[in-house]
């Protein structure tokens, strides 16, 4: 079960990073167009402003898409964790106790 979780993690992560890069590029391009349009007047300025706004709209759309993917992935991970806990209750309790012990030791140290 852990194998499938690992293999499905990488493509989504790569896709998320690619989408973030695309969004940054869109926003940067839109900012450049809007900056250029600020110094112009007339039809050319209106065209540049419209193109800049379209690019910003696309960036917002992609941000919504990334958010949706994150929600889906979060639900998948929660479901996988739920199944693991139900299948391995004692192992889960031992891991939780170990993590609690380590955190307690780290937090109780005063330097």
C-alpha positions as CSV (number, residue, x, y, z in Angstrom):
1,X,0.0,0.0,0.0
2,X,2.8,2.4,0.8
3,X,4.3,1.8,-2.7
4,X,1.2,3.1,-4.5
5,X,1.1,6.1,-2.2
6,X,4.7,7.0,-3.1
7,X,4.3,6.5,-6.8
8,X,1.1,8.6,-7.0
9,X,2.8,11.3,-4.9
10,X,5.5,12.3,-7.4
11,X,3.4,13.0,-10.5
12,X,1.1,15.3,-8.6
13,X,4.0,17.1,-7.0
14,X,5.7,17.6,-10.3
15,X,2.4,18.8,-11.8
16,X,1.9,21.2,-9.0
17,X,5.4,22.7,-9.4
18,X,4.9,23.0,-13.1
19,X,1.5,24.7,-12.6
20,X,3.1,27.1,-10.0
21,X,5.8,28.0,-12.5
22,X,3.2,28.6,-15.2
23,X,1.2,30.8,-12.8
24,X,4.3,32.9,-11.9
25,X,5.1,33.3,-15.6
26,X,1.6,34.3,-16.4
27,X,1.5,36.9,-13.6
28,X,4.9,38.3,-14.5
29,X,3.9,38.6,-18.2
30,X,0.6,40.2,-17.2
31,X,2.5,42.7,-14.9
32,X,4.9,43.6,-17.7
33,X,2.0,44.2,-20.1
34,X,0.1,46.3,-17.6
35,X,3.2,48.3,-16.8
36,X,3.9,48.9,-20.5
37,X,0.2,49.8,-21.0
38,X,0.4,52.4,-18.3
39,X,2.8,54.5,-20.3
40,X,0.8,54.2,-23.5
41,X,-2.5,55.8,-24.6
42,X,-5.1,54.9,-27.1
43,X,-6.0,51.6,-28.8
44,X,-2.6,50.0,-28.2
45,X,-2.8,50.7,-24.4
46,X,-6.3,49.3,-24.3
47,X,-5.2,46.1,-26.1
48,X,-2.3,45.6,-23.7
49,X,-4.5,46.1,-20.7
50,X,-7.0,43.7,-22.0
51,X,-4.3,41.0,-22.7
52,X,-2.8,41.6,-19.2
53,X,-6.2,41.2,-17.6
54,X,-6.8,38.0,-19.6
55,X,-3.4,36.6,-18.4
56,X,-4.3,37.5,-14.8
57,X,-7.7,35.7,-15.2
58,X,-5.9,32.6,-16.4
59,X,-3.5,32.7,-13.5
60,X,-6.5,32.9,-11.1
61,X,-8.1,29.9,-12.9
62,X,-4.9,27.9,-12.6
63,X,-4.7,28.8,-8.9
64,X,-8.2,27.4,-8.4
65,X,-7.2,24.2,-10.2
66,X,-4.2,23.8,-8.0
67,X,-6.3,24.3,-4.9
68,X,-8.8,21.7,-6.2
69,X,-6.0,19.2,-6.7
70,X,-4.6,19.9,-3.2
71,X,-8.1,19.2,-1.7
72,X,-8.4,15.9,-3.6
73,X,-4.9,14.8,-2.7
74,X,-5.6,15.7,1.0
75,X,-8.7,13.6,1.0
76,X,-6.8,10.7,-0.6
77,X,-4.1,10.9,2.0
78,X,-6.6,11.1,4.9
79,X,-8.4,8.1,3.5
80,X,-5.1,6.2,3.2
81,X,-4.2,7.1,6.8
82,X,-7.6,6.0,8.0
83,X,-7.3,2.6,6.4
84,X,-3.7,2.2,7.8
85,X,-4.9,3.1,11.3
86,X,-7.8,0.7,11.1
87,X,-5.6,-2.1,9.7
88,X,-2.8,-1.5,12.2
89,X,-4.2,0.0,15.5
90,X,-1.4,-1.3,17.8
91,X,1.4,-0.2,15.4
92,X,-0.3,3.2,15.1
93,X,-0.5,3.6,18.9
94,X,3.2,2.6,19.2
95,X,4.2,5.2,16.6
96,X,2.1,7.9,18.2
97,X,3.6,7.1,21.6
98,X,7.1,7.2,20.2
99,X,6.5,10.5,18.5
100,X,4.9,11.9,21.7
101,X,7.9,10.7,23.7
102,X,10.4,12.3,21.3
103,X,8.4,15.6,21.2
104,X,8.1,15.6,25.0
105,X,11.9,15.1,25.4
106,X,12.6,17.9,22.9
107,X,10.2,20.3,24.4
108,X,11.3,19.6,28.0
109,X,14.9,20.5,27.2
110,X,15.8,23.9,28.3
111,X,19.1,25.4,27.1
